Structures are given as C-alpha cells and as structure tokens.
Amino acid sequence: MIELQPAKTMCCWNSLQVGADGRTGVLHLTWPESLAATGSNLHNQSTIGIQNASEAIRRKIDELKRESTAALTTSTKLYQIMSQPLAERAEQGRDEEEDTVNDHLILLHEESANADEKVESLHEQWQACVRTEQEAWKRLTDDHDAPQQEPELHNLIDAIEEIVRNGEREINTIEEEYAEYIQIESLKVMQTLMEG
C-alpha cells in the first residue's frame, strides 16, 4: 500500500510503502511519479468498484429474468384458461373426484334397489309365515273349540306392517338426503373446476 505525504520541499512527495515482509519504508517520489502512483491507485479502485457494481447488476438482471419468466409462464397459463370456452373446460375438467361422486351415486342406487328387493322378499316370507300361523291357529281352535285369538294376531300383523311402512319411509328419507348431499358435493366440484 502506498500512502503519499508532502515532503518538506516542493519538488517531491514522501511515500510510505509497506513491503511484502510487512516492513514500512519511506519512498521519495517526484511530482510526476507521485501523480502516476495516485492515478494508478485511483484507476485500480475505480476498476474494482465498477466490477463490483457490474456483478451486482448482473445478479439483479438474472433475478429479474427468473421472476419475469415465472410471471410469463403464469400469465400464459391464465390466458389459456381464460381463452378456453367454459363448457369445454367443464368437459375436460372431469376429474377423479367427480367420477368418485358418480360412482358412489350409482353404488347407492344399486344398494337401494337390492335393499328394496330384500325387503319385498322378507315381507312375502313374513306374510307366508303369518298365513301358516293363522291356519295352525284355526286347526287348533277347530279341534278343541278353544276361544279364537285371531284379533290379537291381526293387531300383530297390523303393527308389523306399520313398522315395515315406517322403515320404508325412513329409507326413502335417507335416499333423498343422500341425493341432496351428492348434488351439493357435485356443485362444489363444478365450482372448484370453474375457479381453476
């Protein structure tokens, strides 16, 4: 490092110079030499400053390039979405979630139909059992002239049929609620698809 100091005479400058071994010495420079050394130092410092500023600008340019590329990609996607007709997007936007809702709805209808068939079958079996029981009671009472208990049996049949009707009403109510729930979920899926 060179540090210039004015000498006692006007013809030269004293320069403190630190050597590679760390020793400091005084170097006497003439005016032209001191001006050249000062100019060289100023040039070196300016060059380093310009290089640092150039690197900082290059980093900022690279960062701006990355951000603008990402923004351009996003705006391109948005433009494609906006330029596509809504009906076309809704058709293309059918995803697994919507298919799952439809699959559940189909499965529910199948299970409901199977349950209805099973209820019908059980009801027919139950009526056959009631008829068999009535015949058995009739034979028993005819043989022994015992008092008939048919009214109680009819009350029991009416009560059981009422239970079956109530069960069917509850099944229908559950089906309606589930259908409403499926419709709401389907609307949510469609709204999500439209929002992108």
BELTA-V330048 format. One line per field, one symbol per residue. psi: psi as a letter, one per 40 degrees, with the letter a starting at -180 (. if undefined). A space follows every 10 residues. Layout:
BEGIN
psi->???
END
This chain:
BEGIN
psi->hhhhihidie eiihhhhhid eeihihhhii dddddddddd dddddddddd dddddddddd dddddddddd dddddddddd ddehiddddd ddehaddddd dddddddddd dddddddddd dddddddddd dddddddddd dddefiiifd dddddddddd dddddddddd dddddddddd dddddddddd dddde.
END
